[in-house]
Amino acid sequence: MKINRNYTIKLLVIGLASLGLHSCLNLDEEVYSEVVASNFNPTEKDIPSIIAPVYGSFRGLMMGWQGYFDTQEESADIIITPARPNGWYDGGTYLRMHQHNWTSLQWQPTNIWQSAYRSITTANRVMSQIEEGEIPITEQKEAVMAELRAARAFAYYLLLDNHGNVPIVTDFKDVSLPEQKSRKEVYDFVVGELKEVMPMLSEDVNNTYGQFNKWVVQTLLAKIYLNSEVYIGEAAWQECIEACDAVIMGGAGYTLDDNYADIFNWENHNSPEIIFAIPYDEIYGTGNTVHMKTLDPLSRFVYNMQAGPWGGNCAVPQFINTYDPNDTRLGDTWLLGPQLHASTGEPVITYVNKVPSMAGTESNQGARIGKYAIKPGATGSLDNDYPMLRYADVLMMKAEALLRTGRADEAALLVTEVRQRAFRTTDPSKAVVTGAELLQGSSYQYGIQNEDGTVTGEGGGDIEFGRFLDELGWEFAAEAHRRQDIIRFGVFQTKSWFNHSPHAQADTRTLFPIPNDEMNKNPKLTQNPGYND
């Protein structure tokens, strides 16, 4: 069943947020001053304009330059940014991310911290203005405040996952230096906020695209419960199953998209699979630059692009080698082989699954991210929305929780459901996976890759539920899932891949450091373990 999305919501979130984004970047500046108080009497139709700045703040956080997407992928085992003939060494920043040698000065983790708190500050400001009457909402005030709290909790979820021990700030007018909270306290705050606001949120799917509705919050709770053992040392598998079931059985109408590629194209707001997306637009809501970071400059002729891409990141060959050749997700996710000129049909570059090392590669080496389909005539920013949470994720989260609680055969039914579209046109028999197979190790040949492409190391057969981890990789590659997933499976801390060996303090790398600038500004902060730089 196709869900008839209300595209107006996306346009409001993009357009109105872009008008207020400059103000959002200044954490000390108050918007909506006397002009709003005296001249603005909002009604229900004005609500998107009130909450839009909060959603707009997520654009730079998610897909922006060296933002959330990069930290989740560059630190993991699927995507790398090696040095290229046209640059990309950049002082070793990508090498440090790959080898887990980042410090409290590293920009990428600092960017997550600053961007997440920018979103939190924006949410706190708007809520304060509503409470103080500067934005005089009378209609649906409770629902608006609930949605803003959910958005703020989402930003804290990102901090919980990446930095762990962070201050919790809920009062916009409190200028005192905030106290640092433990990861357990942040976990309890986020879960508590999401559960408390859920009954006040809309169940309407058609008119809440890109916003926090009840189903988005249930899915986010499932994600937090899935990682609960990592966050607080206590598993919450049954809670994860129940949150997933609330979405699956709740009547929202989410379904797997018939076409995997449609989930990521420039009209993906129409996908019935997307539960929560960060909307982007090539003119009014810029920031999705994944194509610029991955495509070689010559690829501009393939798509008649209006901007020349930069040719940086690519796939780790070891991961590409795990795909079944009949899995259509390989071609839907990665660009390999000849890339043809849009006018002449002649090859302009041929991407090969060969990357000698992080130290130096040729322009054509490495499979490139093609998942976010590039519209002909693309600018430096894509129209494609970033699907942060989708229905396949719900099915796979439930499957993993079932698998980890001894119900492998039930898990296999859900994994098979997700796999079916990837083999429907090639070999449907390969879509079926059994519980026994999910209990097997991974097919990823972990180990250090030599310059000739051979791998020296330990393989993946010893990874508990490794086959399921493979399934996650094939389904969610290049969606900013991988760091979180391989931490949960113990791979992040123990395995080698490409030019990465386990860090000497591997267990401390599951959290990024508190940024150096924040430590200097707030003496109440204590650095996360393992970072003494």
C-alpha positions as a printed Julia matrix, in Angstrom:
533×3 Matrix{Float64}:
  0.0     0.0     0.0
  1.37    3.41   -0.96
  1.01    6.16    1.61
 -0.09    9.46    0.11
  2.38   11.77    1.82
  1.57   15.44    2.28
  4.54   17.03    0.54
  3.54   20.41    1.95
  5.01   19.36    5.29
  8.41   18.77    3.69
  8.31   22.14    1.98
  7.37   23.91    5.2
 10.09   22.18    7.19
 12.66   23.08    4.53
 11.52   26.52    3.48
 10.61   28.0     6.84
 13.57   26.45    8.57
 15.92   27.91    5.98
 14.59   31.38    6.79
 15.4    30.95   10.46
 18.54   28.85   10.2
 20.95   31.79   10.44
 19.43   32.72   13.76
 19.63   29.12   14.91
 23.37   29.14   14.42
 23.78   31.91   17.01
 23.13   30.24   20.34
 22.91   33.57   22.16
 20.39   35.24   19.88
 16.66   35.24   20.59
 14.33   35.2    17.61
 10.58   35.94   17.72
 10.92   39.1    19.81
  8.44   41.99   20.08
  7.32   41.52   16.48
  6.05   38.03   17.2
  4.46   38.91   20.51
  2.53   41.85   19.15
  1.67   40.75   15.63
  1.59   36.96   15.56
 -1.47   35.04   16.71
 -0.78   31.54   15.41
 -3.44   29.01   14.6
 -3.14   25.32   13.78
 -1.96   26.06   10.23
  0.96   28.1    11.61
  2.35   25.29   13.77
  4.82   24.03   11.12
  6.38   27.5    10.93
  6.92   27.48   14.69
  8.6    24.11   14.89
 10.43   24.31   11.55
 13.66   25.89   12.89
 14.17   22.88   15.15
 13.84   20.44   12.27
 15.98   22.66   10.04
 18.8    22.43   12.56
 19.04   18.68   11.92
 20.12   19.14    8.29
 23.66   20.26    9.06
 23.91   17.72   11.86
 23.04   14.68    9.74
 24.54   14.92    6.27
 26.65   18.06    6.57
 30.39   18.23    6.03
 32.11   15.82    8.45
 28.88   15.47   10.4
 26.95   12.57   11.89
 26.89   10.52    8.68
 30.68   10.67    8.37
 31.41    9.73   11.98
 29.12    6.7    11.83
 30.61    5.43    8.58
 34.25    6.56    8.57
 34.88    4.97   11.98
 33.37    1.66   10.87
 34.15   -1.11    8.4
 32.23   -0.18    5.23
 33.34    3.3     4.11
 36.78    4.93    4.0
 38.27    8.14    2.64
 41.77    7.36    1.37
 44.18    9.95    0.02
 43.53   10.69   -3.66
 45.57   12.28   -6.47
 43.48   15.43   -5.93
 43.98   15.48   -2.17
 41.86   14.12    0.7
 44.69   13.47    3.15
 43.57   16.61    4.99
 46.08   16.43    7.81
 45.29   12.77    8.45
 41.75   13.38    9.72
 40.22   10.49    7.75
 43.09    8.16    8.62
 42.57    8.91   12.31
 38.86    8.19   12.02
 39.62    4.9    10.27
 42.25    3.83   12.79
 40.35    5.11   15.85
 43.14    7.52   16.72
 40.9    10.56   17.04
 41.45   12.97   19.93
 39.37   15.59   21.7
 40.52   18.04   19.02
 39.1    15.98   16.14
 36.48   17.98   14.26
 34.0    15.24   13.36
 33.02   14.27   16.96
 33.15   17.94   17.95
 30.74   18.71   15.12
 28.22   16.16   16.46
 28.42   17.72   19.93
 28.05   21.3    18.71
 25.32   20.51   16.18
 23.28   18.42   18.63
 23.42   21.14   21.26
 22.49   23.7    18.63
 19.33   21.7    17.99
 18.71   21.37   21.73
 19.16   25.12   22.23
 16.78   25.86   19.38
 14.14   23.53   20.84
 14.59   24.99   24.33
 14.29   28.5    22.96
 11.05   27.87   21.09
  9.56   26.06   24.08
 10.54   28.95   26.33
  8.93   31.44   23.96
  5.72   29.4    23.96
  5.68   29.11   27.75
  6.41   32.83   28.21
  3.71   33.84   25.72
  6.12   35.31   23.18
  4.63   32.78   20.78
  1.0    32.86   21.93
 -0.21   29.37   21.07
 -3.65   28.48   22.28
 -4.54   25.69   19.85
 -2.74   22.36   20.35
 -0.16   23.82   22.72
  0.29   20.48   24.48
  0.91   18.67   21.18
  3.38   21.29   19.97
  5.35   21.17   23.21
  5.35   17.36   23.07
  6.73   17.42   19.53
  9.46   19.87   20.51
 10.41   17.71   23.47
 10.59   14.67   21.18
 12.88   16.54   18.81
 15.07   17.59   21.72
 15.17   14.0    22.99
 16.29   12.9    19.54
 19.27   15.25   19.74
 20.08   13.89   23.19
 19.84   10.36   21.8
 22.61   11.24   19.34
 24.74   12.55   22.21
 23.92    9.46   24.3
 25.13    7.25   21.48
 28.25    9.19   20.55
 29.5    11.01   23.67
 27.6     9.29   26.47
 28.29   11.45   29.49
 26.87   14.86   28.62
 25.04   17.73   30.33
 21.25   17.84   30.13
 19.97   21.35   29.51
 16.23   21.99   29.41
 15.98   25.63   30.55
 16.78   28.14   27.81
 17.18   31.02   30.27
 19.52   29.22   32.67
 22.97   30.71   31.97
 24.88   28.7    34.59
 27.41   26.1    33.5
 25.55   22.78   33.25
 26.45   19.71   35.27
 27.66   16.65   33.42
 25.39   13.59   33.61
 26.32    9.94   33.42
 25.38    7.93   30.36
 22.76    6.13   32.48
 21.22    9.46   33.47
 21.13   10.61   29.84
 19.58    7.27   28.83
 16.88    7.58   31.5
 16.16   11.17   30.47
 15.76   10.35   26.79
 13.61    7.26   27.38
 11.53    9.12   29.96
 10.91   12.08   27.67
  9.93    9.92   24.72
  7.53    7.78   26.75
  5.97   10.83   28.4
  5.3    12.77   25.2
  4.17    9.83   23.07
  0.46    9.94   24.01
  0.32   13.61   23.03
  1.81   13.11   19.56
 -0.09   12.66   16.32
 -0.77    9.23   14.85
 -1.33   10.82   11.44
  1.28    9.57    8.98
  0.14   11.5     5.91
  0.56   14.96    7.39
  3.6    14.57    9.61
  6.34   13.72    7.12
  9.71   14.79    8.51
  8.19   15.39   11.96
  8.02   13.47   15.21
  4.76   11.57   15.43
  3.86    8.67   17.71
  5.38    6.09   15.36
  8.69    7.92   15.04
  8.99    7.96   18.82
  8.15    4.25   19.1
 10.81    3.46   16.51
 13.38    5.64   18.24
 12.6     3.91   21.54
 13.13    0.55   19.86
 16.51    1.77   18.63
 17.5     2.86   22.13
 16.33   -0.43   23.66
 18.26   -2.33   20.98
 21.46   -0.65   22.17
 20.57   -0.59   25.86
 23.22   -3.12   26.84
 25.89   -0.93   25.23
 24.54    2.25   26.81
 23.88    1.14   30.39
 25.01   -2.48   30.68
 21.44   -3.8    30.85
 19.74   -5.53   27.92
 16.22   -4.49   26.95
 15.39   -6.98   24.22
 11.76   -7.49   25.21
 11.19   -3.73   25.39
 12.67   -3.48   21.88
 10.29   -6.16   20.59
  7.3    -4.43   22.15
  8.22   -1.04   20.67
  8.65   -2.63   17.23
  5.33   -4.44   17.55
  3.64   -1.13   18.38
  4.74    0.15   14.97
  4.13   -3.09   13.08
  0.65   -3.65   14.51
 -0.36   -0.07   15.24
 -2.15    0.62   11.99
  0.16    3.39   10.76
  0.39    1.8     7.32
  4.16    1.68    6.94
  5.28   -1.05    4.56
  8.42   -2.14    2.79
  8.79   -0.2    -0.44
  8.38   -2.37   -3.54
 11.58   -0.9    -4.95
 14.64   -0.57   -2.68
 16.1     2.26   -4.76
 12.95    4.37   -4.35
 13.65    4.75   -0.63
 16.65    6.93   -1.45
 15.88    8.81   -4.68
 15.08   12.51   -5.08
 11.36   11.87   -4.62
 11.72    9.56   -1.64
  9.19   11.53    0.4
  6.7     9.26   -1.42
  8.15    6.06    0.04
  5.76    4.14    2.34
  8.81    2.78    4.17
 10.21    6.0     5.6
  9.17    6.6     9.2
 11.39    9.61    9.9
 13.45   11.53    7.38
 15.57   14.66    7.45
 14.23   16.62    4.44
 16.69   18.17    2.0
 16.26   20.32   -1.09
 18.87   21.29   -3.67
 18.02   25.0    -3.33
 16.11   25.74   -0.13
 17.23   22.97    2.19
 20.82   22.26    1.2
 23.3    20.02    2.98
 23.0    16.53    1.48
 26.4    16.43   -0.21
 27.06   12.69   -0.14
 27.41   12.64   -3.95
 30.01   15.4    -3.86
 32.13   13.54   -1.32
 32.09   10.2    -3.13
 31.97   10.78   -6.91
 35.11   11.38   -8.9
 35.18   14.83  -10.59
 34.7    13.2   -14.01
 31.31   11.91  -12.88
 29.83   15.35  -13.43
 29.59   14.4   -17.1
 27.63   11.26  -16.25
 24.85   13.27  -14.61
 25.27   16.66  -16.32
 25.96   18.01  -12.85
 26.11   21.74  -12.26
 28.95   21.25   -9.8
 32.08   19.15   -9.95
 32.24   16.45   -7.24
 35.29   16.03   -5.05
 36.03   12.3    -5.33
 36.8    11.2    -1.78
 35.16    8.3     0.02
 34.48    4.79   -1.21
 33.69    1.3     0.04
 36.08   -1.02    1.82
 36.73   -3.81   -0.73
 36.37   -6.45    1.98
 32.76   -5.4     2.49
 31.9    -5.34   -1.2
 33.2    -8.91   -1.4
 30.56  -10.09    1.08
 27.63   -9.47   -1.31
 25.89  -12.25   -3.16
 26.16  -11.3    -6.87
 22.39  -11.75   -7.18
 21.67   -9.25   -4.4
 20.25   -6.2    -6.18
 21.21   -4.03   -3.2
 24.81   -4.2    -4.44
 23.96   -2.22   -7.56
 21.39   -0.08   -5.78
 23.93    1.0    -3.17
 27.3     1.14   -4.94
 28.64    2.41   -8.26
 31.03   -0.02   -9.93
 32.14   -0.47  -13.53
 32.0     2.01  -16.43
 30.25    5.31  -15.78
 28.87    6.62  -19.08
 28.83   10.17  -20.42
 25.26   11.5   -20.42
 25.52   12.7   -24.03
 27.97   10.43  -25.84
 27.46    7.18  -23.92
 31.21    6.73  -23.72
 32.86    5.71  -20.43
 34.31    8.66  -18.54
 35.61    6.61  -15.61
 35.42    2.97  -14.51
 35.16    2.33  -10.78
 36.92   -0.82   -9.59
 36.69   -2.68   -6.29
 40.36   -2.16   -5.56
 41.86    0.2    -2.99
 45.53   -0.44   -2.14
 45.7     1.57    1.1
 44.65    4.71    2.91
 47.97    6.27    1.91
 47.23    6.58   -1.78
 44.79    5.48   -4.46
 43.97    6.19   -8.07
 40.94    8.28   -8.96
 38.88    5.3   -10.1
 39.64    2.96   -7.2
 36.89    1.97   -4.81
 33.15    1.46   -5.21
 31.33    4.79   -4.77
 28.14    5.51   -2.86
 25.29    5.48   -5.37
 22.46    4.77   -2.96
 21.22    8.38   -2.95
 20.29    8.54   -6.61
 21.71   11.56   -8.39
 19.22   13.57  -10.37
 20.46   14.64  -13.82
 21.61   18.23  -13.59
 22.28   17.9    -9.85
 23.74   20.83   -7.97
 26.16   20.58   -5.07
 23.28   19.5    -2.82
 20.86   16.66   -3.43
 17.06   16.76   -3.26
 17.1    13.32   -1.62
 15.85   13.2     1.98
 17.9    11.22    4.49
 15.8     8.3     5.85
 16.9     8.18    9.47
 14.31    5.56   10.46
 12.48    3.21    8.1
 10.2     0.22    8.32
 12.89   -2.3     7.38
 14.78   -1.06   10.44
 11.78   -1.89   12.63
 11.6    -5.43   11.22
 15.33   -5.97   11.62
 15.43   -4.57   15.16
 12.7    -6.97   16.17
 14.51   -9.8    14.4
 17.73   -9.09   16.27
 15.96   -8.94   19.63
 14.28  -12.26   18.86
 17.58  -13.77   17.79
 19.3   -12.66   20.99
 16.52  -14.15   23.11
 16.68  -17.63   21.57
 13.97  -17.26   18.93
 16.12  -17.6    15.82
 13.44  -19.16   13.6
 11.06  -16.27   14.26
 13.86  -13.83   13.52
 14.55  -15.6    10.23
 11.0   -14.98    9.01
 11.49  -11.22    9.41
 14.92  -11.23    7.78
 13.5   -13.2     4.86
 10.73  -10.63    4.51
 13.33   -7.87    4.18
 15.56   -9.89    1.82
 12.79  -10.77   -0.61
 12.86   -7.61   -2.68
 16.65   -7.89   -3.09
 16.33  -11.28   -4.83
 12.82  -11.08   -6.3
 14.03  -10.52   -9.88
 17.26  -12.52   -9.68
 16.91  -15.68   -7.58
 13.95  -15.71   -5.13
 15.24  -18.86   -3.44
 18.16  -16.84   -2.06
 15.79  -14.59   -0.17
 15.08  -17.33    2.34
 17.28  -17.44    5.43
 16.93  -19.9     8.3
 17.36  -19.48   12.01
 20.35  -21.8    11.92
 22.03  -19.57    9.34
 21.52  -16.48   11.48
 23.4   -18.23   14.26
 26.46  -18.56   12.04
 29.45  -16.23   11.84
 30.06  -13.41    9.37
 31.25  -13.8     5.79
 33.25  -10.57    6.1
 36.94  -11.45    5.8
 38.19   -9.31    8.65
 41.9    -8.62    8.82
 44.46   -6.17    7.51
 44.28   -5.74    3.75
 47.62   -5.79    1.98
 48.29   -3.49   -0.97
 47.82   -6.39   -3.4
 44.29   -6.89   -2.07
 44.96  -10.0    -0.01
 43.83  -10.02    3.6
 45.89  -11.12    6.58
 43.89  -11.69    9.7
 41.14  -13.33   11.58
 38.07  -13.55    9.34
 34.55  -13.21   10.71
 33.44  -16.76   11.46
 33.84  -16.25   15.21
 31.39  -13.32   15.45
 28.28  -14.32   17.37
 25.24  -13.84   15.12
 27.68  -12.67   12.45
 25.37  -13.66    9.62
 22.76  -11.31   11.01
 25.37   -8.54   11.15
 26.01   -9.2     7.46
 22.3    -8.77    6.8
 22.38   -5.4     8.54
 25.32   -4.35    6.4
 23.67   -5.29    3.11
 20.38   -3.61    3.99
 21.67   -0.42    5.66
 25.06    0.27    4.06
 25.77    4.01    3.71
 22.87    4.97    5.98
 24.95    5.95    9.05
 24.07    2.71   10.85
 27.35    0.88   10.85
 29.29    2.29   13.83
 26.38    1.57   16.17
 25.83   -1.91   14.76
 29.4    -3.14   14.95
 29.8    -1.77   18.47
 26.77   -3.83   19.5
 28.27   -6.96   17.89
 31.72   -6.4    19.43
 33.43   -5.96   16.05
 34.28   -2.29   16.55
 36.42   -3.16   19.56
 38.08   -6.39   18.39
 38.42   -6.74   14.62
 40.8    -5.47   11.93
 39.67   -4.23    8.52
 41.46   -2.53    5.65
 44.23   -0.45    7.35
 42.58   -0.56   10.8
 43.72   -2.68   13.74
 42.0    -2.69   17.13
 43.03    0.35   19.13
 45.25   -0.17   22.2
 42.36    1.19   24.27
 39.66   -0.28   22.06
 36.9    -0.32   24.67
 37.2     3.43   25.2
 36.69    4.13   21.48
 33.01    3.19   21.65
 32.51    6.73   22.94
 33.9     9.83   21.33
 35.72   12.3    23.6
 34.21   15.42   25.11
 35.48   18.15   22.74
 38.52   20.02   23.99
 36.85   23.41   23.61
 33.94   22.28   25.78
 36.32   21.02   28.45
 38.04   24.41   28.49
 34.74   26.31   28.75
 33.15   24.19   31.47
 35.29   22.99   34.42
 32.36   20.79   35.53
 33.05   18.39   32.67
 35.17   15.26   33.07
 36.73   13.73   29.97
 35.54   10.31   28.84
 37.91    7.46   29.76
 40.85    6.86   27.43
 41.28   10.43   26.22
 44.15   12.15   27.97
 45.27   14.41   25.11
